Amino acid sequence: MSKSFRLALLGLVCGLLCMTQNALAAKPDYVVSLSSVAQAQSDILGAIAKIDPQSGMMAQVFLAPGGPIVPPGLGTKSPVGLAGLLGRDTPDNIIFGPCDNFKILKVWFESKKKDGSFPEEAIIVEKGKNFVIMRENTALDIPEDPTELLGSLPSKYLVAVRCTNPAALTESFVALAKNAPGAEADPEQIRKSLADMESIQLGWNVINGGDFLLNVVSVAKEGSQAAADLSKTVALKSFLSGFYRDDADAGLQVRAVLDEKARDVLKTQLAQVQDETAKALLESVFLGEKIDLAYSFSENDGQVEGIFACSLADGKAFLEALKDAIPEDSVKWNVGKIGKSFAIHKLSFPSGESCTLATNPKYVFLAVGMGDSEAALRATIQKTSKAPMRPEPFVGHLDAKMAGAIPSVPADLEKSGKVRSKATITGNTVNFALLIENDLIRTGFAIYKNAMSGSDDASGELEDGSDEGFESDEDE
């Protein structure tokens, strides 16, 4: 065998070994991203200081470089991450991020290793401008720049988590569901739902100087039952697409396909209703092939006024049940029309209050507490009939001013901001965003703090919240 042939054979063997090693190296099942320590210090400290100045000073100590959370030698202006594999007998995770001084960081790591904060087999290595803490024989494929594992998460979120193997979390979710208070969850349904998921992503940002924005993005596997259900929801035609009013104190729009299994669950629940008239009324609304529901309410001088609308499973059965439920002298039927199909009905109560109903075979509209409720219904129905359908199965918000009309909620919340939420569907992806304004968090914290101290003092004057920046996002 010639020398050149032996060298070629050796090169081939080495190449195959490298290829095998690369093939065995695994992509992480999950990653956790922090955009940067500096950004966290700016956003989180600013938000906490607005919520409670005393807590803000404590947080400043914790987030200071070299403090309890930020190790010495860590860079503060680049992303920090965590990545790992799920479902392993031995945990296989890595921590990585920028290092301003690797030697100082390594001294800190060794001290933490001695006190048990890191396992005995953990090591710290330097990769370019970054450090990596890992097991020496990790199965993870770690690029030269480990922050590549985070993708675009650091540019989109202050803090984010992305899992590309949700099925590995199945038993953990089943255990949580078993221990959760309230209704029992079906373990098999949890397993099936997670098996249908391609990925799930959670992101958190601080916007408008202190408002919290949570974004959840889930992607269903191509060809799965979840993907098929999403396509049905997107195709669902909604008469209420233009109903949602962002300027109301509270608003909600929900639409969903009700398959046979969902209807069976509803039938079982409605069977427990004792009053036969109430049961017939509920069945005529909710036992159809879809639910298309919306409301919009405002509070003025302690009085609630607004409009509610809902699809009907059986419009004829709904009117019959309604006639059985309402005394004849409390309602005037068919006093007018809206468009070609909606009939107007006027209801009055012994208290002197009144409301207006508009019904057709497919929908019911109800206006309460409004000066000219018929005109309000007419304007709303005309608006909804002209609005284009949007792939948003859930849009809603609650302005805590409404709390003044809800006895179970502390009156202090009247001064606070809003909670807003929105879900959109694009292909196999569901994108949900939740915005909680800082004023609401601040008031809630003050109420909790006063309750713990036994004080009845209110939270003081609160600033008006801002709606700017309420955008959900998706990591591509």
PyMOL commands that set and color helices and strands:
alter all, ss='L'
color gray80, all
select helices_A, chain A and resi 3-24+37-51+53-62+102-114+146-150+153-156+166-179+187-195+225-235+260-270+276-286+315-325+328-330+373-386+400-405+411-415+438-453
alter helices_A, ss='H'
color red, helices_A
select strands_A, chain A and resi 30-34+80-85+92-98+122-127+130-135+159-163+197-207+211-220+250-257+290-300+303-311+331-338+342-348+354-359+363-368+394-399+418-426+429-436
alter strands_A, ss='S'
color yellow, strands_A
deselect
rebuild
show_as cartoon
